Amino acid sequence: MRITRISANKATEEDSGLDLSALNPLIEKYKGKKGNLIPLLQGTQDILGYIPKEAFEKIAKDTGLRLSDMYGVATFYAQFRLNPVGKHIIKICHGTACHVQNASAVTDALKEALDVEDGGTTEDGLFTLESVACLGCCSLAPVMMIGDETYGKLSGNEAVKIVKNIKIQESN
C-alpha cells in the first residue's frame, strides 16, 4: 500500500477574513512582560469574541510564546472560547439550588425553542446556549443570565418568552 502525504493548507489571515491587526496594540502592551499569557488570551477574546487558530499563531509569532502553552491554558480555563459565539450568550445555572428548582426544564425549553444543543450557537448567530455550574444567584433559582441581565424564578416558558423578546428587539 502506498501512503501519500497530504499537505496542510495553512490558512492565512486574508483567507479567514479575520482582521488580526486589531491585536497589535494588545500584543505591544504585553510583549516581553512576565505573566502575559492569560492577559493576551483574555484581550484577544475581548477583541475577536473568541480565540481563533490564526490569533494563536500571530501571538506566538509576535511574542515568542509557545503555541502548546497558549493552547494548554485556553483549553484548561472555561472562560476561553475557541469557536465563535452568538451575539447573546444565554447562561443557565445548573448549581444545586437551580438544579433542585428544575433548571433542566429551562434548558430543555430553550434548546427546543432555539433548535440548538447545549454549548451551541443558533444558525443566525444571535444566541449561544450554555449550562454553567453556578451564577451565584441561588435565591433566584432557577436563574439564567443573558449578557449582564439576570432572570430568576424561571419556568421554561418564561425563559423562551425572554429570548423571543430579545429576538424581536434585534429584528427592529
Secondary structure, 3 states (H helix, E strand, C coil): CCCCCCCCCCCCHHHHCCCHHHHHHHHHHHCCCCCCHHHHHHHHHHHHCCCCHHHHHHHHHHHCCCHHHHHHHHHHCCCCCCCCCCCEEEEEECCHHHHHCCHHHHHHHHHHHHCCCCCCECCCCCEEEEEECCCCCHHHCCCEEECCEEECCCCHHHHHHHHHHHHHHHHC
